[in-house]
Amino acid sequence: MIGKLKGVVDSYGEDHVILDVNGVGYLVHCSQKTRDGLPSPGGAASLLIETHVREDQIRLFGFAREAERDWFRLLQSVQGIGTKIALAILSTLSASDLAEAIALGDKAAVARAPGVGPRVATRIVTELKDKMGGLSAGAVELSDLGGAPARAAKGGPASDAVSALVNLGYAPAQAGAAVAAAARAAGEGATTETLIRLGLKELAR
């Protein structure tokens, strides 16, 4: 079972990248967001891998972050959601945006993904809202909160606010989604107290 590949980007396809690892080219299916973060052909790259083995094929799915891989797995736990739809959603929404959409019941955000209509989006939001607590805290990347790395750094206001909400009993993914929304609303320089207060308002909706 392959869990990670580190090599050189050989080429790109519509929904995949070919990663050259010591002369062997691995075709790895990726979301658009992961592909956008990879270098041009010839550049070094490393991807976390989800291996799917079927009777007639072996397919590799690559992720730049553990959070995205966690959501890829969780999305497929929803009835009728396969790898294609899961990648389409992750190409449209980042891990933190997806967590926020589900935590806040924002079906319209999920429905923006190609191939995801209102009914499917409703099913995803409904079924995953109670499963988010099973995700690790990393399933909401703090580096995505509000766009300011300093604010999201370990020990910073966003990180402290997430920890506070988790200590109040909220699941890490829900807390992270609420703080992400709070950070965008509050803007630069928001204090921990402000993010906690606004985060609680988001969770109460």
C-alpha positions as CSV (number, residue, x, y, z in Angstrom):
1,M,0.0,0.0,0.0
2,I,1.4,3.4,-1.0
3,G,1.0,6.2,1.6
4,K,3.3,8.9,0.2
5,L,5.2,9.6,-3.0
6,K,8.2,12.0,-3.3
7,G,9.7,12.8,-6.6
8,V,9.7,15.1,-9.6
9,V,6.7,16.3,-11.5
10,D,6.8,14.8,-15.0
11,S,3.6,16.1,-16.5
12,Y,0.0,17.2,-15.9
13,G,-3.4,15.9,-17.1
14,E,-6.9,17.2,-16.7
15,D,-7.4,15.5,-13.3
16,H,-4.0,14.1,-12.5
17,V,-0.2,14.5,-12.3
18,I,2.5,12.1,-13.3
19,L,5.1,12.0,-10.5
20,D,8.5,10.5,-11.5
21,V,9.9,8.6,-8.5
22,N,13.3,7.3,-9.3
23,G,12.5,6.7,-12.9
24,V,9.0,5.3,-12.3
25,G,6.1,7.5,-13.4
26,Y,3.1,7.3,-11.0
27,L,-0.2,8.6,-12.3
28,V,-1.8,10.3,-9.3
29,H,-5.4,11.8,-9.4
30,C,-5.6,15.1,-7.6
31,S,-8.0,17.9,-6.9
32,Q,-7.5,21.2,-8.8
33,K,-6.3,22.9,-5.6
34,T,-3.6,20.3,-5.0
35,R,-2.5,20.5,-8.6
36,D,-2.4,24.3,-8.5
37,G,0.0,24.1,-5.6
38,L,2.5,21.8,-7.3
39,P,5.5,23.1,-9.3
40,S,6.0,23.1,-13.0
41,P,7.3,19.9,-14.7
42,G,10.8,19.2,-13.4
43,G,10.1,20.5,-10.0
44,A,10.3,18.4,-6.8
45,A,7.0,17.5,-5.2
46,S,5.6,15.3,-2.4
47,L,2.1,14.0,-2.1
48,L,0.2,12.0,0.5
49,I,-1.4,9.1,-1.3
50,E,-4.7,7.3,-0.9
51,T,-4.6,3.9,-2.7
52,H,-7.7,2.4,-4.1
53,V,-7.4,-1.3,-5.2
54,R,-10.1,-2.8,-7.4
55,E,-10.3,-6.1,-9.2
56,D,-9.3,-4.6,-12.5
57,Q,-7.2,-1.5,-11.5
58,I,-5.2,0.3,-8.9
59,R,-5.8,4.1,-8.6
60,L,-3.7,6.6,-6.7
61,F,-5.1,9.8,-5.3
62,G,-2.7,12.5,-4.1
63,F,-3.1,15.3,-1.5
64,A,-0.9,18.1,-0.5
65,R,-2.3,18.1,3.0
66,E,-3.6,15.5,5.4
67,A,-6.7,17.6,5.9
68,E,-7.7,17.2,2.3
69,R,-7.1,13.4,2.4
70,D,-9.3,13.2,5.5
71,W,-12.1,15.0,3.8
72,F,-11.7,12.8,0.7
73,R,-12.3,9.8,2.8
74,L,-15.2,11.3,4.7
75,L,-17.0,12.5,1.7
76,Q,-17.1,9.0,0.3
77,S,-18.9,7.8,3.4
78,V,-21.9,9.6,2.0
79,Q,-24.2,7.4,0.0
80,G,-23.7,8.0,-3.7
81,I,-20.5,9.9,-3.4
82,G,-17.5,8.4,-5.2
83,T,-14.0,9.6,-5.9
84,K,-15.0,11.8,-8.8
85,I,-17.5,13.8,-6.8
86,A,-15.2,14.0,-3.8
87,L,-12.4,15.4,-5.9
88,A,-14.8,17.9,-7.5
89,I,-15.8,19.2,-4.1
90,L,-12.2,19.4,-3.0
91,S,-11.3,21.2,-6.2
92,T,-14.0,23.9,-5.3
93,L,-13.7,24.2,-1.6
94,S,-10.6,24.1,0.7
95,A,-10.7,21.8,3.7
96,S,-11.5,24.7,6.0
97,D,-14.2,26.1,3.6
98,L,-15.8,22.6,3.4
99,A,-15.7,22.3,7.2
100,E,-17.3,25.7,7.6
101,A,-20.0,24.9,5.0
102,I,-21.0,21.7,6.7
103,A,-20.8,23.1,10.2
104,L,-23.0,26.0,9.2
105,G,-25.4,24.0,6.9
106,D,-24.4,26.0,3.9
107,K,-25.7,23.7,1.1
108,A,-25.3,26.3,-1.6
109,A,-21.5,26.4,-1.0
110,V,-21.2,22.6,-1.5
111,A,-23.5,22.7,-4.5
112,R,-21.0,25.0,-6.3
113,A,-18.9,21.9,-7.1
114,P,-19.4,20.4,-10.6
115,G,-21.8,17.5,-10.5
116,V,-23.2,18.3,-7.1
117,G,-26.8,19.4,-7.3
118,P,-29.0,20.7,-4.4
119,R,-30.2,17.3,-3.4
120,V,-26.7,15.8,-3.2
121,A,-25.4,18.9,-1.4
122,T,-28.2,18.6,1.2
123,R,-27.3,14.9,1.7
124,I,-23.6,15.7,2.2
125,V,-24.3,18.5,4.7
126,T,-26.9,16.4,6.6
127,E,-24.9,13.2,6.8
128,L,-21.5,14.8,7.5
129,K,-22.5,17.3,10.1
130,D,-22.6,14.6,12.8
131,K,-19.4,12.9,11.5
132,M,-17.1,15.9,11.7
133,G,-16.2,15.2,15.3
134,G,-14.3,12.2,14.1
135,L,-11.9,14.3,12.1
136,S,-8.6,15.2,13.5
137,A,-7.9,18.9,14.4
138,G,-5.8,19.0,11.3
139,A,-8.9,18.5,9.1
140,V,-9.3,22.3,9.4
141,E,-6.0,23.8,8.4
142,L,-5.3,26.8,10.6
143,S,-3.1,28.2,7.8
144,D,-6.3,28.8,5.8
145,L,-8.1,30.8,8.5
146,G,-8.6,34.4,7.3
147,G,-5.5,34.3,5.0
148,A,-3.1,35.8,7.6
149,P,-0.3,33.3,8.5
150,A,0.6,35.2,11.6
151,R,-2.9,35.2,13.0
152,A,-3.1,31.5,12.4
153,A,0.3,30.6,13.8
154,K,0.5,28.2,16.7
155,G,-0.3,30.1,19.8
156,G,-1.9,33.0,17.8
157,P,-5.5,34.3,18.3
158,A,-7.1,31.9,15.8
159,S,-5.3,28.8,17.2
160,D,-6.2,29.9,20.7
161,A,-9.8,30.5,19.8
162,V,-10.1,27.0,18.2
163,S,-8.6,25.5,21.4
164,A,-11.1,27.4,23.5
165,L,-14.1,26.2,21.5
166,V,-12.8,22.6,21.6
167,N,-12.5,22.9,25.4
168,L,-16.1,24.0,25.5
169,G,-17.0,20.7,23.9
170,Y,-17.2,21.4,20.2
171,A,-15.6,19.1,17.7
172,P,-12.2,20.3,16.3
173,A,-13.6,20.6,12.8
174,Q,-16.7,22.5,13.9
175,A,-14.5,24.8,16.1
176,G,-12.1,25.5,13.2
177,A,-14.9,26.2,10.8
178,A,-16.5,28.7,13.2
179,V,-13.2,30.5,13.8
180,A,-12.6,30.6,10.1
181,A,-15.9,32.4,9.6
182,A,-15.2,34.7,12.6
183,A,-11.7,35.6,11.3
184,R,-13.1,36.6,7.9
185,A,-15.8,38.7,9.6
186,A,-13.5,40.4,12.1
187,G,-10.6,41.1,9.7
188,E,-7.0,41.6,10.5
189,G,-5.9,42.1,14.1
190,A,-8.9,40.3,15.7
191,T,-8.2,39.2,19.3
192,T,-8.8,35.8,20.7
193,E,-11.8,37.0,22.6
194,T,-13.3,38.5,19.5
195,L,-12.8,35.3,17.5
196,I,-14.3,33.2,20.3
197,R,-17.3,35.5,20.7
198,L,-18.0,35.5,16.9
199,G,-17.2,31.8,16.6
200,L,-19.9,31.0,19.3
201,K,-22.4,33.1,17.3
202,E,-21.6,31.0,14.2
203,L,-22.0,27.8,16.1
204,A,-25.3,29.0,17.5
205,R,-26.9,29.6,14.0
